[in-house]
Amino acid sequence: MAFKFKRIRDLREDNDLTQKDMAKILNISEDMYYNFENGRTNFPLKKLDEFTYYFNVSFDYITGLSNVKGKYNKPINFNLLIKRLKQTRENNDLSQDNIAHIINDYQPTYCNYETGYSVIPISKLYLLSKCYNISIDYLLGKTNKKSILIKGNS
């Protein structure tokens, strides 16, 4: 399941860039970029990270969780992501099966996210962030602030 995050297109268009321009910037094919922007496939976290750097915005902003563009200059920390997925689940007294159900996945698949055998897709991170009311940027290790930025909350 992939999500179409409207701000991806909006940022590109607001900066007078074509899909071809963005594909070149991200070093991917035009077809691949088209599929990411239109929610046909998940934007890989590393490529979405490049996108957020280019436009100087956060993952929370891109996904619509926050209206604050806030930028974090740290790269994604995949080891910290694994740790924070597990820690956050346990702090909420939920099992892997509970979380798998919430994000419409299977427990073994979710287990792979927590152990690092596979990278959790942005669409699943978005659902977890909404479930926990926690920043995607926090989960990705880009900030140590758990709360999603809102005006006056920096």
Backbone torsions as a table, in degrees:
resi	resn	phi	psi	omega
1	MET	NA	121.2	176.8
2	ALA	-111.6	151.8	178.2
3	PHE	-111.4	148.4	172.9
4	LYS	-98.4	111.9	178.5
5	PHE	-96.1	109.7	-172.9
6	LYS	-54.6	-34.1	-175.3
7	ARG	-68.2	-21.3	177.3
8	ILE	-62.0	-49.8	178.1
9	ARG	-67.2	-43.7	-178.3
10	ASP	-58.5	-45.4	179.9
11	LEU	-62.7	-42.9	179.2
12	ARG	-60.6	-50.1	-177.6
13	GLU	-67.2	-38.9	179.1
14	ASP	-62.4	-22.8	179.7
15	ASN	-102.9	16.5	176.6
16	ASP	53.3	42.4	177.6
17	LEU	-110.2	145.5	175.8
18	THR	-92.0	169.5	174.6
19	GLN	-62.9	-34.6	177.3
20	LYS	-62.8	-42.3	177.4
21	ASP	-59.3	-46.7	-177.9
22	MET	-66.0	-38.9	178.1
23	ALA	-60.0	-41.6	179.5
24	LYS	-66.3	-44.4	179.5
25	ILE	-59.6	-41.1	-176.9
26	LEU	-89.6	-1.6	179.1
27	ASN	57.9	49.6	176.4
28	ILE	-135.3	169.9	179.3
29	SER	-73.7	156.9	176.3
30	GLU	-60.9	-41.5	179.0
31	ASP	-60.5	-42.6	-179.8
32	MET	-63.6	-45.5	179.9
33	TYR	-61.9	-44.1	178.6
34	TYR	-54.9	-45.9	-179.2
35	ASN	-65.1	-37.9	177.6
36	PHE	-66.6	-49.4	-175.7
37	GLU	-64.0	-33.5	-177.1
38	ASN	-94.5	9.0	174.8
39	GLY	72.5	18.2	178.3
40	ARG	-77.1	-32.5	174.4
41	THR	-138.5	156.5	178.7
42	ASN	-69.6	137.0	172.5
43	PHE	-68.9	119.5	177.6
44	PRO	-59.4	142.3	-175.8
45	LEU	-55.1	-40.8	-178.7
46	LYS	-65.1	-40.1	179.0
47	LYS	-72.2	-37.6	177.2
48	LEU	-67.0	-33.2	175.8
49	ASP	-63.3	-42.5	176.3
50	GLU	-60.9	-40.0	178.7
51	PHE	-62.2	-46.2	-178.8
52	THR	-64.5	-37.4	176.8
53	TYR	-64.0	-44.1	-177.3
54	TYR	-59.2	-42.9	-176.5
55	PHE	-96.3	0.7	176.7
56	ASN	58.8	49.0	179.2
57	VAL	-133.4	167.0	179.8
58	SER	-93.3	166.4	173.9
59	PHE	-64.4	-38.0	179.1
60	ASP	-61.3	-38.3	178.8
61	TYR	-69.0	-48.3	-179.1
62	ILE	-55.3	-40.9	-176.2
63	THR	-84.7	-5.2	178.7
64	GLY	86.1	6.9	177.8
65	LEU	-72.3	-26.8	-178.2
66	SER	-134.3	149.3	173.6
67	ASN	-98.1	1.9	177.4
68	VAL	-93.9	125.6	-175.7
69	LYS	-69.5	-15.3	-179.6
70	GLY	1.3	131.6	-176.6
71	LYS	-121.1	136.6	175.7
72	TYR	-117.9	126.5	-174.8
73	ASN	-86.0	0.3	178.1
74	LYS	-81.2	145.1	173.0
75	PRO	-74.4	165.4	175.1
76	ILE	-61.5	134.3	176.8
77	ASN	-108.0	96.6	-174.0
78	PHE	-65.7	-31.4	176.7
79	ASN	-67.1	-40.4	177.9
80	LEU	-69.7	-35.3	175.8
81	LEU	-57.1	-48.3	179.8
82	ILE	-58.3	-47.1	-179.3
83	LYS	-62.6	-44.4	-176.4
84	ARG	-72.0	-31.6	175.1
85	LEU	-59.7	-49.6	-178.5
86	LYS	-66.8	-48.0	-178.3
87	GLN	-59.3	-44.8	-178.8
88	THR	-66.4	-41.6	177.7
89	ARG	-60.9	-48.2	-178.6
90	GLU	-65.3	-39.1	178.0
91	ASN	-63.3	-22.3	178.3
92	ASN	-99.1	11.2	178.5
93	ASP	52.3	45.2	179.3
94	LEU	-116.8	148.6	175.8
95	SER	-89.4	165.8	174.6
96	GLN	-60.0	-36.0	178.9
97	ASP	-64.4	-41.7	176.8
98	ASN	-57.9	-47.9	-177.9
99	ILE	-67.5	-41.5	178.3
100	ALA	-56.6	-41.6	178.7
101	HIS	-64.1	-43.3	-179.0
102	ILE	-61.3	-40.0	-176.9
103	ILE	-97.3	12.3	176.4
104	ASN	58.3	53.1	-179.6
105	ASP	-135.5	175.7	174.8
106	TYR	-94.7	150.2	-179.5
107	GLN	-57.2	-44.6	179.0
108	PRO	-62.3	-32.6	177.7
109	THR	-67.3	-44.8	178.0
110	TYR	-63.8	-38.9	176.8
111	CYS	-56.3	-39.8	178.5
112	ASN	-62.8	-32.7	177.0
113	TYR	-67.5	-43.2	-177.5
114	GLU	-72.8	-23.0	-179.5
115	THR	-99.8	-7.3	177.6
116	GLY	85.4	9.8	177.6
117	TYR	-72.6	-23.4	172.7
118	SER	-147.1	156.5	-177.6
119	VAL	-91.6	131.1	-179.5
120	ILE	-67.2	132.6	178.3
121	PRO	-69.2	154.1	-179.7
122	ILE	-58.5	-35.1	179.6
123	SER	-63.3	-35.5	178.7
124	LYS	-75.6	-38.0	176.1
125	LEU	-62.0	-39.1	178.2
126	TYR	-60.7	-46.6	179.6
127	LEU	-63.8	-41.3	177.4
128	LEU	-63.4	-43.3	180.0
129	SER	-59.8	-42.7	177.9
130	LYS	-66.6	-41.6	179.9
131	CYS	-61.6	-46.8	-176.9
132	TYR	-87.3	-11.7	-172.2
133	ASN	54.1	54.7	-175.4
134	ILE	-135.4	150.3	-176.9
135	SER	-68.4	134.8	172.7
136	ILE	-63.9	-38.6	179.4
137	ASP	-62.0	-34.2	174.8
138	TYR	-65.7	-49.4	-179.3
139	LEU	-57.9	-36.0	-178.6
140	LEU	-81.0	-1.9	178.7
141	GLY	77.9	16.8	-179.7
142	LYS	-84.8	-17.7	177.2
143	THR	-149.5	161.2	175.0
144	ASN	-101.3	3.0	177.8
145	LYS	-88.8	120.6	-177.0
146	LYS	-75.2	-30.9	-173.2
147	SER	-76.6	148.1	175.9
148	ILE	-75.4	131.5	-177.0
149	LEU	-66.5	131.5	170.0
150	ILE	-127.8	165.1	-179.3
151	LYS	-54.0	133.1	179.1
152	GLY	84.0	-1.6	-178.1
153	ASN	-119.3	74.1	-177.1
154	SER	-111.0	NA	NA
